[in-house]
């Protein structure tokens, strides 16, 4: 671990000018920090991103430096657009690579596109038009975004314009820096979010029209009020059957959306340029409403904020805790991660997470002079772990903020008291059991899904996890369970997308990092898997499976000494892991330490006598010693 992250970062300065105020998060591609530029008057805020590199070999560093400079030039070029964050600087320090990017104040589009609240058609057209204008510029720079979704679109406070964040270019820098000799192109990396990712991108072959697909899905979500993952397919054609949720949409605009989200990429608009031209050719009576609808774009966010405050007030009055109306700062892609402190467990119920100390209090306790109190608009710091140096700290409304709270579903303190003092009838005298709440249904389904997965009934487990997600779209453990089940079914591409969904909700989810690493190993992306396993052990030092996976992949790439260290950690946590003892024996064999190798292999065979490969390796070691 770099010493930069072991000390109090509030006193750390990088690049001789950027003071790290607080760590925003850590992910597979790097770490992001909120910072102050000490060289400018007033020490304005910015975002500093450190890219993770696992090589210090001079030859590899030279290659990594060249790649870093090339990708930085791309980000500089993209930042020339008014609605893409500006890249201020990039530099190398102590053989580590850093980006400094613009700090954005605004509100994520997730505040405005609310489940069950469809937008008027003209407002959706205005939204699609705005996004396509930005993406037309991006595609003309020969760049594919690869992760367009509401959380990566920020409504900027100062002028109400959309700002597009989280470009894949920096992800590619990190991937190639991890393995500079690799010929892997970014088209082989599964980056994206389930529901917005096209089938060719899921297969690791993104195209410009993959971005068009994602934009179309954002538009359909706004138009229908239905989450993309909950849309059905037409049984005859295989295309999305979204029009049933928008019966009043004009045929002209519906045709444009269809051409944006066709299953076969050859049927879609090739780039955002052609899609924008199609929108511009809509009937004049529709386009005339577009400008008028732009002024409405802020209304939904204000309503959402009011609903959160109203919900929070109601909770204080009634004592209910089923709705997380607290003003809790989170990343737009990582809705459970607390700003500036350890993230909660993925298994923790939402109501428990909401009671944790908020990031605003954390900042106040640290004496940050420039954040003495939350701004009136609950402004957004824009960035994130997997974001291209741009992080967003949002005051996130609860996913349940728009549900109707019925008195019968959540007892008030007075009703709790009466229930406590009443006589509960026995099952034999009770006419019928009370219906389960959605939370109880989800918990039961999740328990069953986990059981099925452990029994290797992966397809049945997937079906259960899907039902959990329908009830609780922000259940990170359900997405991780999907990832693990897909790994079991040898579907690594789909597994990576599911794990990405889990990590979007909680970037510090060690199990999801481990499972994603396993999927990457299936795709023979060994070095990237190695990095994720290592990160999982840092986040969760008592995670036996992560240490075992780390030792296994280190042995695979010939780093036997490090492999033994990792495997010793796994054995210390679980001395009955035959696999750990066996791989440790192989590592000792590679180092020529045959006596120790035999002892380790003997231990593996004591635990698992029928391990053929282990027995063969032990025999080789014995022959080497002349036994």
N, C-alpha and C positions, 0 to 999 in steps of 0.2 A: 504493500500500500504506500503510495506517495506520501511523504511527510506533510504535504500541503493539506491533506485531509485528516490528519491526526491531531492537529492543533486547533486553537481557536481561530477560525477563519476570519473573524471580525477584525483581526490585527494583521491579516496577511495581504500583501500587495504583490500583484503579478504584473509583468510588463512594465515595471517601474512606475506605474501610474494608476492601476485599477485596484481599488480596495474592495476585497470580497466582504460583503455585508452579511450574506446568509446563503447557505446551500439550498438551492431549489429542489434538487433531486439528483438521483443517480440512475443510470440505465445502461443497457448494453453498449451504447455508443459513446457515452461520456458522462460528464457531470456538469451541471449548470448552476451558476451563482448569480444572485443579484449583487451588483457592484456599483461603486461610485468612481467616476473619472476625476482623479485628483488634480489633473492638469488643466481643467477647465473651470471657469468661474462658477461658483455655486456647487461644484462637485456633482454634476447631473448624474442621474441613474442610467445604467446600461445593464446588459446581460453578458456575462463571460461564460463561455463554454470551453471546457477542457476535453479534448478528444482522447479516448483511451487507445494506447498503442502498447502492444506486448512485446516489442522488440527493441533492443538497444544495440544490435549488430550494426556497425558503421555502414556496411553496404545497404542493409535494409533501411536504415534511417535516411540515407541519401535518396533512396527511391520514395520513401514515405514523404520526405520534404518536397520532392517534385510533385507528387500527387496532391499534397496539401495546397501548394501554391496554385496548381491548376484549378482545383475545385474552388479555392477562395476567389479566384478571378471570376468564376461563374457566378458566385454569390454576389460579388461586387456589381456585376453586370445586371443581375436580377434586381438588386437593391436600387437601381436607377428608377424603377417604376415606383410611382408615388404610393401604391397600395401593396408593396412588399417591403418588409423591414430592411433597413439599410445595414450593411456590414461596415462597421467603423474601422476595424483593424483585425489583422491576424498576425500571430507571431509564434516563435518557438522559444521556450525557456526551459533549461535543464532537460533537454531532449523530450520535452512535452509540447504539444501543439494546442494553441488557444485561438478562439474566435471571440470578437467583441461585436455585439449587435445591438440594434436599436431597441429601446424600451417602449412598449406600446401601452397606452391607456385606452381602455374601451371595454366592450362587453362581448363575450362569445356568442355566436349565433345559436348555440344551444339554449340560451335564455329565451330566444324568440320563437324557435321552432319547437313547439310543445306538443307532446303526444295527445291526440284527441282534439286538437285545436287547429283545424285546417285553415290555411290562408286563402284570401280571395285570389282568383286567377291572375288578375293584373299585378298583384303584389309579387306573386311567384315569378311572373315574367320579368319583372324588374330585378328580382334577385338573380335569376339565371343570366340575365343580360350583364349584370355587374360582374359576376364571377367569370363569365366567358370573356369579357373585356380584359380582365387580368390574365387569364390563362392563354388568350391569344398571343399576348406579349411573351409569356413564358415559353410557349411552344415555338415561337419564332426564334427563341434563343437555343432551340434544340434541347430543351430540358423537360423531363416528365416529372410531375410533382409526386404522384403515386400514393398520396394519402389525403385526398380532398374529402372533408366531412365537416359538419357544423362546428365541431370543436376547434378546427383549424382556420375558421373564418371569424375575425374579430371586427365588430362594429366600432370603429375608432371614435373616441369621445369628442375630439376637437372639431371634426367635420362630418361625422356620421357616415364616413365611407368604410367599405369593407377592406380589411387587410388580410392577406393570405399568408399563413405562417407554416412552419414545419416542412421545409423542402428536403427531399431525399438526398440532395447533393452531399450534405455533411455526413449522412449515414454512409454514403459510399466512400467518403474519405476515410472514415473509421474502419470500415470493412477492409479496404485495401491496405491501410496502415497496419492492420493486424496481420496481414499476409501479403507483403509487398511483392512476392514472386508469383502470386496467384494470378491466373488469367481470368478469374471470375469477373464477369461484368455485372453491373448493377441490375441487369435484367434477370440475373439468376437469384436475386435475393428477394424473398417473399416479404415485402413491406406493404402494409395496407391494413384496412379495418373491415372486418366482416360486415356485410350489408352494403358497403360502398365499393368493394373490390370486384373487378370483373373476372371472368373465368380464366382469360389468358394471363392476367396478372397473378392470379392464384397459382397458375402453373409456372410462375417465374419468368414470364415473358411480357412485361408491360409495354404498352405502346401509347402513342399520343391519345388514341381513342379510348384508352383505359381511363384517362383523366376525364374525358367527355362522359363516360359511363358514370363516374362518381358524381359529377356535377348534375347529371340527370337524376340520379337517385336522391340527391339533396333536394332538388326541385319537387320530385314526387312526394318526398316526405313532408315538405311544407304544404303541398297542395292537398294531400290526403289526411295528414295528421297521423299517419301510420308509420311505425319504424320499419326501415327497409327489410330487416330480418324477419318481419312478420307478414310480408307480402307473399301471396301464393303464386304459383306458376300455372299457366294455362296447360292443361294436360295434353292438348293436341299439339301445340306449337313449342312448348317449353319456354315461352316468353313470360315476363312478369304480368300478372293479371291485376294491374293497379287501377284501371279505369273504373272498376266496380266501386271503388272508394271515392271517386270524383265524378259522379254522374253528370254534373253540369259543366264540365270542362269543355271548352270550344274544340271542335274537331281539328282545327289548324294547329293549335298549341299541343294537343294530345299527340298529333302526328310527329311534331318536333321532339317531344319527350320520348316517344317510342324509338325514334331513330338515334337517340342518345344512349338508350339502354338495351339495345338489341343484344341477345346472347352472343351471336357471332360478330366478332369485331369487324368483319368485312362489310357488314350491313350498317355500321355506325358512321357518323361523320368522322372523317379521318383525323381532324384536329379541331381545336377550339375555334379556329378561324372560320371553318365551314359551318360549325354549329352556330356561331354568332351571326353569320350571314343569313342562316335560316330563320333565326329569331327576328332579325331586322326585316324580313319579308312577310312577317305576320300581318294580318289585316290592319289597316290604319286605325279602325275603331278600338282595337286592342292596344296598339302602341300608344295611342293618345292617352290611355289611362296609366301608362307606365310612369311617366314623370310625376303625375299626381300621387301615385302610390308610394314613391320614394320617401315622401315626408312621413309616411305611416310607419316606417321601419323601426323607429325608436319606441313606438307605443307599446309593443309587445314586451320589450325588455323592462319598461317601467311597470307594466302590469305584473310581470313575473316577480319583480322586486317587491312590489306592494303585497303580493300574495305571500311571499316568504315572511315579510314582517308581520302580516296579519296572522299567518299560521303560528309564528313564534309567540305572538301575543296571546293567541287562543290557548296555546299549550301552557303558558305561564298561569293563565286564569283557571284552566281546568285540571292541570296537573297531568295531562296525557303526554305520552312519550312515543306514540306510534308514528308520528310524523317528524322527520328530522328537519325542522324549520330553523334550526340554529344557523347563524351566519358563519359558516365554516369555510375558510379559504381552501381551495383545491386547485389542482391542475385541471384544465378542460379535458385532457385525455386520461387523467388519473384522479378520479373523483373522490377517492378515499384518502389521498395522501395529504397529510397536514404540512403546511408550509413551515419550514424551519424546525421540524421535530420528527421523531420517529413515526413512521406510518403505522396505522393500526393493523391488526391481523386481518387477512382476507376473510377469515371465518367470523369476525366479530359482527354482531347485528348492527344494522344502521343506527338504531336508537342509541346503542352504546357508543358508537364512534362519534356521534354528534355531541356527546357530553365531554369530549376531550377538549383540552385547552386550545383555543383558536390561535391561528397564526398571528392575528393582530395583537393578541396579548403577549405572544412570544416576542414579537418585535419590540413592543413597548417595554417589556422587561429587560431587553438587551440595550435599551437606551438609544434606539435609532432616532436621531434628532429629526430626520426628514420624514418620518412616519409617526408623528405624534398622535394622530387619530385617524380612523378610517375616513377617506374622502366621502363627500356627500353622495356621489353616484356609485359608491362601492366599486371604484375603478379597478381595472384589471392590470396587473403586471403581466405582460405577455411573454411566456417561454415554457420550456419543458425539457425533460431529460432527452427524449428522442427528437426534440425540435431543433431546428438549425439555429441554436443560440437564442431563440426568442421564447421566453417563458411567460405563462399567464397565471397569475394568482387571482382566482375569481372568488367572489362570495357566492357560493353555489346554492341555488334553491334545491330543495329536496326533490328527488325523482317522483315523490308522491304528492307534490304540492298541489296538483290539480285534482286529486281524488276527493271525493266527498266523504267527510268524516261523519259517520252515523253514530248517534249516541249509543245504540245497542252494540256497536262493534268495539268501542273503546270506553270503558267505564270512567266516569268522573270520580274524584276522590270520595264524594258522598255515596255514589253508587257502589264503589269498592267496599266502603264500610258496611253498607247494608248487605252486600254479598258475603262479606266475611262473617257476619253475625247470623246469616240465614242457615237453614238446614239443607244440605245438599242431598238430593234423593239418591238412593242407590241405583245401580244400573237396572236392577229388576223392577224398580218402581218408576223409573224415568221413562216417559213415553217415547223419547227419541234423543239421540245424542245431538248436542248443538253443532251447527255447521262449522267446519274449520275456516279460519281466516286465511286470506292469501298467504300471509307469512307462515302460518302453520302448514299449509299445503306445500309451500316451497321447501320448508325444512324437512318434511316427510319425504318428498320427492328426491331431495338432495341426498338424504341418508340412503334411500334405496339405490340411487344412481351410484353412489360411492361403493356400496356393497356389490353391485353388479360389476363395476369396473374391477374391483379386487378379485372377483371370481372370473375375470377375463371374459365376461359377457359384454363385450365392448359396444356392439350395436344397440343392445337394449339399454345400456348405460347412456349412450348418446341420446336416445329418445327421451330418457328421463331428464337429462341435463337441459335439453331443449325446452321441455315444459317448465323447468325451474326458471329459465331465462325469460320465458313468456310472462311469468308471474313477477319476476324480479330482474329487469334488464341490467341492473348494476351489480349482480352477484358475481364477483370475481372468481369465487371458488367453482361455480358452475362452468365458467369458461375454461378454467384450468382443467376441470374434470373432462370436458370435451377434448382438450388438447391431449391429455393422457390417453383417453380412449382411442383417439385417432392415431396416436403413436402405436398403440396396440394393434390397430388395424393396418399398420404400415402405410398410412396416408400422411406423410410428413408435411406436404404443402398445406393441407387443410389444418393440420395440427399447429403449424406456426401461426396461422391466422387466428386460431382460437386462443393461443397463448398471448398473442399480441393484444387481443381484446382484454384478457385478464390483466396484462401489464399496463394497458391504457387506464384501467381502473385503479391499479396499485402497482406502480413501477418497482417497488421494493418487495414484490411477491417472489420469494426465493424459489418456491416450488414451481412457479410458472417459468422462471428463468431456467431451472433445471430441465423441465419438460421441453422447453423450446430448444435447449441444447441437444437433447436426445433426438429431436426431429431433424436438427441440422446435421447431426452425425449420420442419420439415415440418408441425407442428401450429400454426404461426403464433404460437408463444409466443416472440417475438423477444427481449424483454428478459431473460427467464430464460436463453435460449440465450447471449446476450451475456455474462451473468455467468459461465456455465460456461466459455466460451472464454477469458475473461480469467483465470479461476482456473487453467486448464490451462497458460497461458503463464507464470504465476507458478511453478507446480510444475515446469515443464519449459521453461526459457527457449529451448532450441534446437529446439523443436517447430514446424517450419515450417507444417504444416497448421493448427495452432491459431492461429498469427499470421494466416494467410491467412483463416481463418474469422472471426476477430475483426475484421480489417479489413473484410471483406465485410459483416458485420452492422452495424458502425459506420457504414459508408457507407449502408446500407439505412435506418437511422434518422436520417440527416441529419447525423451527426457526422463531417464530411469531414476536418477537420484531424486528429482522433484516428485516423481510418481510415488516412490517409497514413502516420502514425507506425507503426501496426501493420504495414502493408503493406511499409514500408521494412525492418522487422525480418524479414519473410518473404523479401524479395528478397535481403537480406544473407545469409540461410541458403541460398537457392536462387535464383540469378540467372536460371535458365531456367524460372521459373514464369510462363507466359503469362497465367494467370488473375490473378496478383498485379499484373503490369504493367498489365493491362487495367482492373482495378478501381481501381488507383491513378490511371489516366488519367481515369476517370469522376469520382473524387473531386476531382481538379484542375480538371476541367471545371466541377463544381458551385461551386468557389471562384472561377471566372472566370479561372483561370490557364491560358489556352488554349495558349500556346506549350509550356509544360511538359506539358500534357495530350497534345498531339500527339506530343511526344518519347516519352512513356511508352507511348502507344498504338502508335507505330511499333515500339517494342521488342517489344511483345506480338505484333505481326504478323510480325516477323522470326522469332519462335519458333513461332508457329502461324498461318501465312498464311491459312488458311481460316476464321478466326474472323469470322463475318458481323457480329455485333453490334459487335465491336471496330472493324471497318472502317467501319461506319456511323457510329459515334460519332466516329471520327477525321475523317470527311468533314464532319460537323457543325462540329467545332472549326475545321477549315480554312476553311469558309464564314464562320464567325464572324469570322475574321481577314481575310477578303477574298481568300483564295488562289484 
